[in-house]
Each structure stands twice: as structure tokens, then as C-alpha cells.
Amino acid sequence: MKSDKHIEPPLVSKGVTKSTLALILVSFAVAGLALGIGIGSTGFDSLFNAVNDPIALQIIIDIRLPRTLGAWLAGLLLGLSGALAQGLFRNPLADPYLLGSASGASLGVAAMLLLFGAGADVSSLVFKLGLNGAAFLGAILAVSLTLLLSRGVQHTMRLLLAGIIVSVVLGALTSLSTLLEPQIVQTMQSFLLGTTSFMNWSSVLLMGSIWSICLVFTWTLSRALDALSLGEATAISLGLNLAPVRAGLIGALALAIGAAVAQSGLIAFVGLAAPHLVRSLVKVTHDWLILLSSLMGGLLLLTADLLARWLSAPEELPVGLFTAVLGGIYLLKLMYTRNMNRESL
């Protein structure tokens, strides 16, 4: 008779504790932040000349440093959103964009571009702020529309179906916008593939504040997520009031994903892969899962941003390409490993 030991996921590490993993993720992030200020169109020359060259110093302080920090913070928000979505829907394949936030943000950007016309100066600070605001507002309105169609937060399946419908409809409207004004396709493509080139200190302050608020708020609801993971009937029997808990979690999810998408565009797979990577390394409840997934998401997006800026320097590749390729390879490997484990039972 076969032993039950093979049922345990093979990737679970016995030697890594939760605090050790957190320390490792923070250490790698610090190293990535230090490396990020040296990567750019002028290479490491700006870093070496920063002491004597005010222009080189300005490049580091006003461009590279906020961009690198912004990429890390956007990843923090995406990782946190992924842990929330998977816990909320009790599905390890749940994506933080499930409630229509991605399509809403895309439509908001398209509407902004249509409003200002193809001749708008997309490099101006005012226009960048307008695009970020339009994306954030579009994401929040899309989630609100999903909640309206699902008649609240009582039924998980109804929420998912409403989110799919909203995503499809708003995605079609975004495509229609590009047909009406083909000149906006290039700017829309940059947003849809993900970019960190618009990051500035305002972006860093905004995302840092929202991440702190969402982290503290969701940590207070971590026990509720643990109960919800056992099933709705069990959670109710434990005295959990599902409606306000779901409403709070969805509100935090919408706020986090809206802020990330508004600043960095649509970054694929980070929110989906980060919780999986954490679970493959340590066994955690949701209080630690939220924090570690957030740190893992920050490291993933920071690494992808460094690769996008370095591999084709002085040009740069869309950061979303790297997250999609790397995340897709990881999830395919995960699916293959799980299928092999099931066949061996």
C-alpha cells in the first residue's frame, strides 16, 4: 500500500521559514533597487559621475530611482491583489483582474486619449497624470459595475460571471475606440503591454500609501480569509458574516489593483504567480501569505523591469512581455507537475 507522503506538494521546502523567506525577498529587492539606479540609456556612467555631474545626479534621483521604486511598489500591489483574489474566490488560479478592473482601466485610458485627441503631448506631466487618473477611475467603475450586476457580494459564482461579462463588454468598447481613432493605438499598446516609464515620485508616494493601507486592512481580515478557505458553510458556522467581509476584501482588491494598473499598465501573471511561488516554498496562513505574496510580486516585477531596461539598452522592451513569458512558463510547469503527481497516485 502506498504511503500518504507523496500527497504533499513536492515543492514545499522544509528548510525555509516564513520570516526567512521575507528576509530573502527584501534582501533581493534591495539589491535590485541598487542595480536599478545604474541601468538606463546612459548605462552606469550616470551612476559613476553623479558626484561631479549634476545632470547625472538628476537622472538618478528624478528618473531611475522613482522608476525602480515604482516598479517594486506596483509589484507589491499586484502580489497582494493576487493573494486576495485567490483567497476570496477560493481558487488558486484566480487572477486579480477577474472583476473587470483591467478592461475598465483600458477603457479609461482609451477614453482619455479620444478626449484629448491623437495630437496630445503624451510626455507631458499633466497628460500622464490624466492617464493615470482615467485608468484608476476606469478600474474602480468596472468593479462597481461588476458588483451592481452581481447584486452585491453574496454569491461568489455570480461575482465571477459578472466580472467576465464586464471584462468582455469593456474590452470590446476599448477595441472600438482604437478603430475610431487609429492614432491612439501606439499609446494604448504601451499601456496594454505594461510600462514603468511613466513612474515618478508622485507615483511612488501614491502606490506606497495605498499598499500600506491595503496591507494593514487585509491583514486584519486574514483570519476571515482562513475561515472562508474552508468553505462558505464552514465560515458561516464559525460566526463569519460573509457580506461585509467580502465587501471589504473586494474594496481593498479594487483599490490595490486600480492603483497598480493606473501607474504601470496591464502587467500579466505577477498577481497570479506570486502566491503560487510563496505556497511552493512555505506553508502559510493568509496573514503571512498576503505579506509574502506582496513581497514576491514586488521582486518579480522589479526583476522584469530590470531585464526590460537592460537586455536591449539603450532601447527598452515592454515589461509586460517578460512577466507574461516568465509567468506563463512557471504556470505551465506547475500544471505539468501537478498532473504528473495525480497520475502517480
C-alpha positions in Angstrom: 0.0 0.0 0.0 1.3 3.4 -1.0 2.4 5.9 1.7 0.5 9.1 2.0 3.7 11.1 2.0 3.5 11.6 -1.8 0.3 13.7 -1.4 2.3 16.6 0.0 3.3 19.1 -2.8 6.8 18.3 -3.8 7.9 21.9 -4.0 7.3 22.6 -0.3 10.6 23.5 1.4 11.2 22.3 4.9 14.2 24.5 5.4 12.7 27.9 4.7 10.7 29.6 7.4 8.2 32.5 6.8 10.5 35.1 8.3 13.5 33.8 6.5 11.6 34.0 3.2 10.5 37.5 3.9 14.1 38.5 4.7 15.4 36.9 1.5 12.7 38.7 -0.6 13.5 42.0 1.0 17.3 41.5 0.5 16.9 40.7 -3.2 14.6 43.7 -3.6 17.2 46.0 -2.0 19.8 44.6 -4.4 17.5 45.1 -7.3 16.8 48.7 -6.3 20.5 49.4 -6.1 21.0 47.8 -9.5 18.1 49.7 -10.9 19.7 53.1 -10.4 22.6 52.1 -12.6 20.6 50.8 -15.6 19.4 53.2 -18.3 20.2 54.6 -21.7 23.5 56.0 -20.4 24.5 52.9 -18.5 26.4 53.1 -15.3 28.2 56.3 -16.4 25.5 58.4 -14.8 26.0 56.5 -11.5 29.7 56.9 -11.5 29.6 60.6 -12.5 26.7 61.5 -10.2 29.0 63.1 -7.6 30.5 65.6 -10.0 27.8 65.9 -12.7 24.5 67.5 -11.7 22.8 66.2 -14.8 23.8 62.6 -14.0 22.6 63.1 -10.4 19.3 64.4 -11.7 18.9 61.4 -13.9 19.4 59.1 -11.0 17.2 61.0 -8.5 14.4 62.1 -10.8 14.2 59.2 -13.3 15.9 55.9 -12.3 15.2 55.8 -8.6 11.5 56.6 -8.7 11.1 54.3 -11.7 12.8 51.4 -9.9 10.9 52.0 -6.7 7.7 52.4 -8.7 8.2 49.0 -10.4 8.7 47.4 -7.0 5.7 49.0 -5.4 3.4 48.1 -8.4 4.6 44.5 -7.9 3.7 44.8 -4.2 0.2 45.8 -5.1 -0.2 43.1 -7.7 1.1 40.4 -5.4 -1.2 41.5 -2.6 -4.1 41.6 -5.1 -3.4 38.1 -6.3 -3.4 36.7 -2.7 -6.7 38.5 -2.0 -8.3 37.3 -5.2 -7.3 33.6 -4.7 -8.4 33.7 -1.1 -11.7 35.5 -1.8 -12.7 33.1 -4.7 -11.1 30.0 -3.1 -9.4 29.3 -6.4 -5.6 29.1 -6.8 -6.0 30.2 -10.5 -8.0 33.3 -9.7 -6.5 36.4 -11.3 -6.7 39.9 -9.6 -8.2 41.2 -12.9 -11.2 38.9 -12.6 -13.7 41.6 -11.6 -13.1 43.7 -14.8 -10.6 46.1 -13.4 -8.2 45.6 -16.3 -10.8 46.2 -19.0 -12.1 49.2 -17.1 -8.6 50.8 -16.8 -8.0 50.2 -20.5 -11.3 51.8 -21.5 -10.5 54.8 -19.2 -7.1 55.3 -21.0 -8.8 55.0 -24.4 -11.4 57.5 -23.4 -8.8 59.9 -22.2 -6.9 59.6 -25.5 -10.0 60.1 -27.5 -10.9 63.2 -25.5 -7.5 64.9 -25.9 -7.0 63.6 -29.5 -4.1 61.9 -31.1 -2.0 65.1 -31.2 -1.8 65.3 -27.4 1.6 65.5 -25.8 1.8 62.2 -24.1 5.1 63.0 -22.5 3.8 66.0 -20.5 3.3 65.6 -16.8 -0.3 66.8 -16.9 -1.3 64.3 -19.5 0.5 61.5 -17.6 -1.5 62.4 -14.5 -4.7 62.4 -16.6 -4.0 59.0 -18.0 -3.2 57.6 -14.5 -6.4 59.1 -13.2 -8.5 57.8 -16.1 -7.1 54.3 -15.6 -7.7 54.3 -11.9 -11.3 55.6 -12.3 -12.0 53.1 -15.0 -10.8 50.2 -12.9 -12.9 51.3 -9.9 -16.0 51.9 -12.0 -15.6 48.5 -13.7 -15.5 46.7 -10.3 -18.5 48.8 -9.2 -20.4 47.7 -12.3 -19.5 44.1 -11.6 -20.9 44.4 -8.1 -24.1 46.0 -9.5 -24.6 43.2 -12.0 -24.0 40.5 -9.4 -26.4 42.2 -7.0 -23.8 42.5 -4.2 -21.2 40.2 -2.9 -23.3 37.3 -1.5 -22.6 34.8 -4.3 -19.1 34.0 -5.5 -20.1 32.4 -8.8 -22.4 35.3 -9.7 -19.5 37.7 -9.0 -17.2 35.7 -11.3 -19.8 35.6 -14.1 -20.5 39.3 -13.8 -16.7 40.1 -13.9 -16.3 38.1 -17.1 -19.2 39.9 -18.7 -17.9 43.3 -17.7 -14.4 42.4 -19.0 -15.7 41.3 -22.4 -18.0 44.3 -22.9 -15.5 46.9 -21.8 -12.8 45.2 -23.8 -15.0 45.4 -26.9 -15.5 49.1 -26.2 -11.8 49.7 -25.9 -11.2 47.9 -29.3 -14.0 50.1 -30.8 -12.1 53.2 -29.5 -9.0 52.2 -31.3 -11.0 51.7 -34.5 -12.5 55.2 -34.2 -9.1 56.8 -33.7 -6.2 54.6 -35.0 -3.6 57.1 -34.0 -4.0 56.2 -30.3 -3.1 52.5 -31.0 0.6 53.1 -30.2 -0.1 54.7 -26.8 -2.7 52.1 -26.0 -0.3 49.3 -26.9 2.3 50.7 -24.4 -0.4 50.6 -21.7 -1.7 47.2 -22.6 1.8 45.6 -22.6 2.8 47.3 -19.3 5.4 50.0 -18.8 7.2 51.6 -15.9 8.5 54.6 -17.9 5.7 56.9 -16.5 6.8 56.4 -12.9 7.7 59.5 -10.9 7.9 60.4 -7.2 4.1 61.1 -7.2 3.5 57.5 -8.4 5.8 56.2 -5.6 4.0 58.2 -2.9 0.6 57.1 -4.2 1.3 53.4 -4.5 3.3 53.3 -1.3 0.4 54.9 0.6 -2.3 52.6 -0.9 -0.2 49.5 -0.4 0.3 50.3 3.3 -3.4 50.9 3.8 -4.4 47.8 1.9 -1.8 45.6 3.7 -2.9 46.7 7.2 -6.6 46.4 6.3 -6.4 42.9 4.7 -4.1 41.7 7.5 -6.9 42.4 9.9 -9.2 40.2 7.8 -6.7 37.4 7.3 -8.5 35.1 9.8 -11.7 35.6 7.9 -9.9 34.6 4.7 -8.6 31.5 6.5 -12.2 30.6 7.5 -13.5 31.3 4.0 -11.0 29.0 2.5 -12.7 26.1 4.4 -15.9 26.8 2.5 -18.8 29.3 2.9 -20.9 26.9 5.0 -18.0 26.3 7.4 -17.2 30.0 7.6 -20.8 30.9 8.5 -20.8 28.1 11.1 -17.8 29.8 12.6 -19.7 33.0 13.0 -18.3 34.9 10.0 -20.6 37.5 8.5 -19.7 36.9 4.8 -21.3 40.0 3.2 -19.2 42.8 5.0 -16.1 40.7 4.8 -16.4 40.1 1.1 -17.3 43.8 0.6 -14.2 44.9 2.5 -11.9 42.5 0.6 -13.3 43.5 -2.8 -12.9 47.1 -1.9 -9.2 46.6 -1.0 -8.7 44.5 -4.1 -10.2 47.2 -6.3 -8.1 49.9 -4.7 -4.8 48.0 -4.9 -5.3 46.7 -8.5 -6.6 50.1 -9.6 -3.5 51.9 -8.3 -1.1 49.4 -9.9 -2.8 49.4 -13.3 -3.1 53.2 -13.3 0.7 53.6 -12.9 2.1 50.6 -14.7 -0.5 49.5 -17.2 -1.6 45.8 -17.5 1.1 43.6 -16.1 0.3 39.9 -16.7 0.9 37.0 -14.4 2.5 38.8 -11.4 -0.6 38.7 -9.3 -1.4 35.1 -10.4 2.1 33.7 -9.9 3.3 35.4 -6.7 1.0 33.5 -4.3 1.9 30.2 -6.1 5.6 30.8 -5.6 5.1 31.5 -1.9 3.0 28.4 -1.4 5.6 26.3 -3.1 8.2 27.5 -0.6 6.4 27.6 2.7 3.1 26.6 4.3 1.3 29.8 5.5 -2.0 31.1 6.6 -3.4 34.2 5.0 -1.7 36.7 7.3 1.7 35.6 6.1 0.5 34.8 2.6 -0.6 38.3 2.0 2.7 39.8 3.1 4.9 37.3 1.3 2.9 37.3 -1.9 3.2 41.1 -1.9 7.0 40.9 -1.5 7.2 38.2 -4.1 5.2 40.2 -6.6 7.4 43.2 -5.9 10.6 41.2 -6.6 9.1 39.6 -9.8 8.1 43.0 -11.3 11.3 44.6 -10.3 13.3 41.8 -11.9 11.2 42.0 -15.1 11.7 45.8 -15.2 15.5 45.5 -14.9 15.6 42.9 -17.7 13.4 45.1 -19.9 15.7 48.0 -19.4 19.0 46.1 -19.7 18.7 43.5 -22.4 18.1 45.9 -25.3 19.7 49.1 -23.8 19.6 51.9 -24.8 16.1 50.9 -26.0 13.8 49.1 -23.7 11.2 46.3 -24.0 7.7 46.3 -22.6 7.9 44.9 -19.0 4.7 43.0 -19.5 6.3 40.8 -22.1 8.8 39.5 -19.5 6.1 38.9 -16.9 3.9 37.1 -19.4 6.6 34.8 -20.7 8.2 34.0 -17.3 4.8 33.7 -15.6 3.4 31.6 -18.4 6.4 29.2 -18.3 6.1 28.9 -14.5 2.4 28.1 -14.5 2.7 25.6 -17.3 5.5 23.9 -15.3 3.2 24.0 -12.2 0.3 22.4 -14.2 2.6 19.7 -15.6 4.0 18.9 -12.2 0.5 18.6 -10.6 -0.8 16.4 -13.5 2.2 14.1 -13.0 1.6 13.9 -9.3 -2.1 13.0 -9.9 -1.2 10.3 -12.4 1.3 8.8 -9.9 -1.5 8.4 -7.2 
